[in-house]
Amino acid sequence: MSYKILICDDSAAIRQLVKLILTTYEYEVIEADDGLQGLALAEKHQFDLIITDVNMPNMDGLNLVRELRTLPKYQFTPILLMTTDPDSQTKKEAKSAGATGWIIKPFDPEKLIAAVRKVLR
C-alpha cells in the first residue's frame, strides 16, 4: 500500500529534500508552499500523513494543524510539525494544536523515515 503524504513548507529546498527522501521509500507526496495551500489540498484530497513547517506565510503550521483537526477526515490523521526551534514551548503548542509529533530541522533522512513509519503504523 502506498501512503499519500502532504508536505507544507515555504522553502522549496526543504520540500524537495523531504519529497526526495519519501519518494525513495515509495511514498506518494504532494507539496504545498504554505498553510493555506496545504489546507485547500487537504480538503480536496485524502492524505495518510501531513508534514508541515511551523513558520510559513499566510497560515503557519500550528494554525494549519488546528484547522485540519476541525475536519472529520483529519481528526485522527498523523500530523508532524517541522521546526528549527527545539524549545519545549513550541512542542507544547504543537501538542495543544493537535500535532502527533515533530521533527527538528535540520534532520537526518533516516530519522525522518523512522518518524514517518512510526506514525503510519
DOROTI-579777 format. One record per atom (N, C-alpha, C): residue number from 1; x, y, z. Coordinates in Angstrom, 3 decimals. Example, Ala and Ser with C-alpha at 12.3 -4.5 7.8 and 13.67 -1.06 7.14 Angstrom:
<rs>
1	13.190	-5.690	7.800
1	12.300	-4.500	7.800
1	13.200	-3.300	7.800
2	12.850	-2.250	7.080
2	13.670	-1.060	7.140
2	12.900	0.030	7.870
</rs>
This chain:
<rs>
1	0.849	-1.185	0.000
1	0.000	0.000	0.000
1	0.887	1.238	0.000
2	0.600	2.155	-0.892
2	1.345	3.404	-0.946
2	0.604	4.464	-0.144
3	1.303	5.075	0.779
3	0.708	6.135	1.584
3	0.841	7.469	0.864
4	-0.154	8.318	1.046
4	-0.178	9.637	0.421
4	0.137	10.682	1.497
5	1.205	11.451	1.253
5	1.696	12.402	2.250
5	1.682	13.814	1.686
6	1.189	14.757	2.499
6	1.213	16.177	2.151
6	2.366	16.831	2.896
7	3.196	17.572	2.162
7	4.294	18.335	2.754
7	3.976	19.813	2.581
8	3.972	20.565	3.687
8	3.744	22.013	3.643
8	4.979	22.719	4.185
9	5.617	23.496	3.339
9	6.789	24.267	3.766
9	7.003	25.381	2.755
10	7.317	26.579	3.230
10	7.542	27.686	2.305
10	8.915	27.620	1.646
11	9.772	26.736	2.101
11	11.080	26.555	1.485
11	11.002	25.449	0.427
12	11.201	25.841	-0.828
12	11.175	24.852	-1.914
12	12.270	23.809	-1.720
13	13.421	24.218	-1.194
13	14.527	23.285	-0.982
13	14.153	22.217	0.049
14	13.506	22.618	1.120
14	13.080	21.644	2.144
14	12.024	20.711	1.566
15	11.046	21.262	0.847
15	10.013	20.409	0.236
15	10.646	19.386	-0.695
16	11.579	19.839	-1.527
16	12.226	18.931	-2.473
16	13.026	17.854	-1.750
17	13.727	18.232	-0.678
17	14.506	17.258	0.091
17	13.594	16.217	0.731
18	12.537	16.672	1.389
18	11.605	15.742	2.042
18	10.948	14.849	0.992
19	10.551	15.433	-0.124
19	9.924	14.649	-1.192
19	10.888	13.594	-1.734
20	12.132	13.973	-1.961
20	13.129	13.022	-2.458
20	13.301	11.846	-1.497
21	13.398	12.154	-0.219
21	13.560	11.099	0.789
21	12.340	10.188	0.803
22	11.149	10.767	0.835
22	9.920	9.970	0.944
22	9.630	9.169	-0.315
23	9.852	9.761	-1.481
23	9.569	9.020	-2.717
23	10.564	7.877	-2.918
24	11.758	8.009	-2.355
24	12.730	6.907	-2.394
24	12.155	5.672	-1.703
25	11.335	5.908	-0.682
25	10.690	4.822	0.053
25	9.280	4.546	-0.469
26	9.004	5.039	-1.660
26	7.762	4.783	-2.393
26	6.503	5.374	-1.758
27	6.679	6.475	-1.027
27	5.515	7.218	-0.555
27	5.101	8.182	-1.657
28	3.808	8.411	-1.790
28	3.305	9.410	-2.740
28	3.285	10.752	-2.023
29	3.844	11.785	-2.649
29	3.999	13.079	-1.995
29	3.375	14.190	-2.833
30	2.631	15.051	-2.149
30	2.095	16.270	-2.754
30	2.601	17.434	-1.919
31	2.965	18.528	-2.586
31	3.584	19.673	-1.915
31	2.657	20.887	-1.860
32	2.806	21.648	-0.767
32	2.140	22.944	-0.623
32	3.169	23.925	-0.087
33	3.098	25.186	-0.561
33	4.107	26.138	-0.118
33	3.684	27.014	1.056
34	2.494	26.796	1.590
34	2.083	27.461	2.835
34	0.866	26.735	3.402
35	0.448	27.160	4.572
35	-0.668	26.501	5.245
35	-1.998	26.621	4.518
36	-2.237	27.767	3.888
36	-3.498	27.935	3.151
36	-3.589	26.966	1.981
37	-2.494	26.853	1.224
37	-2.492	25.914	0.106
37	-2.595	24.484	0.631
38	-1.920	24.207	1.739
38	-1.993	22.879	2.346
38	-3.405	22.520	2.769
39	-4.103	23.475	3.388
39	-5.478	23.243	3.818
39	-6.381	22.980	2.611
40	-6.205	23.755	1.564
40	-7.016	23.560	0.344
40	-6.774	22.172	-0.248
41	-5.522	21.744	-0.292
41	-5.216	20.415	-0.817
41	-5.788	19.323	0.085
42	-5.717	19.537	1.393
42	-6.238	18.547	2.339
42	-7.749	18.404	2.217
43	-8.434	19.506	1.916
43	-9.883	19.435	1.737
43	-10.237	18.709	0.443
44	-9.380	18.829	-0.553
44	-9.631	18.230	-1.867
44	-9.244	16.750	-1.927
45	-8.176	16.379	-1.216
45	-7.651	15.016	-1.247
45	-7.730	14.390	0.142
46	-7.423	13.108	0.205
46	-7.302	12.427	1.498
46	-5.848	12.019	1.671
47	-5.203	12.518	2.718
47	-3.810	12.194	2.997
47	-3.723	11.264	4.200
48	-2.705	10.409	4.178
48	-2.457	9.487	5.289
48	-1.572	10.120	6.347
49	-0.838	11.157	5.950
49	0.083	11.860	6.846
49	0.283	13.261	6.308
50	0.420	14.217	7.230
50	0.732	15.596	6.852
50	1.982	16.005	7.619
51	2.957	16.544	6.879
51	4.183	17.070	7.470
51	4.218	18.546	7.144
52	4.270	19.391	8.178
52	4.220	20.826	7.945
52	5.267	21.576	8.745
53	5.802	22.615	8.123
53	6.699	23.532	8.801
53	5.866	24.359	9.774
54	6.501	24.885	10.809
54	5.787	25.749	11.749
54	5.675	27.156	11.179
55	6.793	27.731	10.759
55	6.816	29.123	10.307
55	6.653	29.214	8.796
56	5.470	29.686	8.390
56	5.162	29.872	6.964
56	4.288	31.116	6.819
57	4.333	31.760	5.647
57	3.446	32.904	5.415
57	1.995	32.439	5.218
58	1.096	33.358	5.293
58	-0.344	33.161	5.044
58	-1.042	32.334	6.121
59	-0.542	31.161	6.436
59	-1.060	30.360	7.545
59	0.098	29.510	8.060
60	0.421	29.665	9.342
60	1.537	28.894	9.884
60	1.111	27.455	10.184
61	2.093	26.632	10.529
61	1.829	25.214	10.756
61	0.912	24.932	11.925
62	1.025	25.705	13.004
62	0.155	25.478	14.162
62	-1.312	25.738	13.810
63	-1.555	26.824	13.077
63	-2.934	27.110	12.661
63	-3.428	26.086	11.641
64	-2.543	25.613	10.796
64	-2.931	24.556	9.859
64	-3.376	23.308	10.621
65	-2.609	22.926	11.626
65	-2.984	21.749	12.428
65	-4.353	21.965	13.073
66	-4.547	23.130	13.646
66	-5.850	23.426	14.288
66	-7.001	23.320	13.286
67	-6.802	23.896	12.092
67	-7.844	23.838	11.060
67	-8.101	22.396	10.603
68	-7.028	21.635	10.395
68	-7.186	20.244	9.961
68	-7.941	19.418	10.994
69	-7.674	19.657	12.258
69	-8.334	18.875	13.311
69	-9.830	19.167	13.413
70	-10.291	20.256	12.811
70	-11.735	20.527	12.796
70	-12.448	19.745	11.703
71	-11.679	19.196	10.759
71	-12.263	18.431	9.650
71	-12.388	16.966	10.067
72	-13.584	16.390	9.971
72	-13.756	14.998	10.410
72	-12.763	14.012	9.805
73	-12.401	14.182	8.545
73	-11.496	13.209	7.917
73	-10.057	13.332	8.402
74	-9.738	14.394	9.153
74	-8.373	14.570	9.665
74	-8.286	14.567	11.193
75	-9.354	14.132	11.849
75	-9.331	14.108	13.314
75	-8.261	13.168	13.859
76	-7.987	12.083	13.145
76	-7.034	11.090	13.645
76	-5.836	10.883	12.722
77	-5.724	11.679	11.679
77	-4.600	11.577	10.753
77	-3.332	12.093	11.438
78	-2.224	11.362	11.321
78	-0.988	11.859	11.922
78	-0.510	13.141	11.245
79	-0.068	14.084	12.072
79	0.476	15.350	11.587
79	1.799	15.591	12.312
80	2.865	15.733	11.524
80	4.182	16.023	12.076
80	4.560	17.461	11.750
81	5.033	18.184	12.760
81	5.490	19.555	12.564
81	7.004	19.566	12.431
82	7.505	20.322	11.468
82	8.945	20.518	11.314
82	9.287	21.909	11.839
83	10.336	21.981	12.640
83	10.733	23.261	13.200
83	12.236	23.307	13.423
84	12.780	24.506	13.386
84	14.184	24.696	13.734
84	14.304	25.002	15.222
85	13.175	25.182	15.889
85	13.140	25.578	17.297
85	12.878	24.363	18.186
86	13.908	23.881	18.899
86	13.709	22.725	19.776
86	13.090	23.101	21.123
87	12.644	24.348	21.254
87	12.086	24.863	22.504
87	10.877	24.056	22.961
88	10.808	23.785	24.250
88	9.702	22.990	24.792
88	8.366	23.724	24.674
89	8.382	25.060	24.641
89	7.135	25.813	24.485
89	6.523	25.549	23.112
90	7.356	25.489	22.083
90	6.877	25.170	20.734
90	6.267	23.772	20.715
91	6.902	22.836	21.381
91	6.384	21.472	21.448
91	5.047	21.425	22.182
92	4.918	22.208	23.252
92	3.650	22.270	23.984
92	2.535	22.830	23.095
93	2.859	23.899	22.354
93	1.879	24.494	21.441
93	1.484	23.510	20.352
94	2.462	22.772	19.840
94	2.189	21.788	18.790
94	1.260	20.701	19.311
95	1.541	20.200	20.483
95	0.706	19.153	21.074
95	-0.705	19.684	21.346
96	-0.777	20.894	21.866
96	-2.078	21.509	22.148
96	-2.891	21.712	20.871
97	-2.220	22.033	19.772
97	-2.900	22.241	18.482
97	-3.411	20.931	17.894
98	-2.822	19.804	18.319
98	-3.259	18.511	17.802
98	-2.210	17.777	16.992
99	-0.953	18.257	17.022
99	0.115	17.586	16.284
99	0.430	16.236	16.923
100	0.774	15.282	16.090
100	1.142	13.952	16.552
100	2.576	13.947	17.063
101	3.443	14.741	16.425
101	4.844	14.807	16.813
101	5.555	15.890	16.042
102	6.881	15.953	16.165
102	7.638	16.988	15.499
102	8.990	16.456	15.068
103	9.555	17.172	14.119
103	10.865	16.855	13.570
103	11.680	18.136	13.654
104	12.863	18.053	14.255
104	13.727	19.218	14.369
104	14.587	19.323	13.109
105	14.579	20.525	12.485
105	15.408	20.778	11.303
105	16.726	21.388	11.751
106	17.829	21.055	11.137
106	17.965	20.088	10.041
106	17.805	18.668	10.571
107	17.303	17.795	9.731
107	17.021	16.430	10.152
107	17.828	15.431	9.346
108	18.036	14.290	9.933
108	18.715	13.183	9.271
108	17.659	12.415	8.485
109	17.913	12.072	7.222
109	16.911	11.346	6.430
109	16.417	10.061	7.100
110	17.297	9.341	7.772
110	16.878	8.107	8.437
110	15.923	8.386	9.597
111	16.151	9.501	10.302
111	15.243	9.861	11.398
111	13.878	10.292	10.859
112	13.886	10.971	9.713
112	12.618	11.351	9.079
112	11.819	10.105	8.720
113	12.458	9.157	8.057
113	11.770	7.925	7.667
113	11.300	7.157	8.896
114	12.117	7.119	9.934
114	11.714	6.423	11.164
114	10.473	7.070	11.769
115	10.420	8.393	11.783
115	9.252	9.096	12.319
115	8.018	8.840	11.474
116	8.182	8.867	10.162
116	7.057	8.618	9.244
116	6.519	7.198	9.446
117	7.423	6.236	9.487
117	6.994	4.840	9.678
117	6.288	4.648	11.012
118	6.799	5.297	12.034
118	6.208	5.164	13.373
118	4.753	5.660	13.400
119	4.507	6.824	12.820
119	3.137	7.368	12.886
119	2.179	6.715	11.888
120	2.724	6.052	10.869
120	1.841	5.409	9.880
120	1.499	3.961	10.233
121	2.009	3.453	11.317
121	1.687	2.071	11.722
121	0.260	1.943	12.144
</rs>
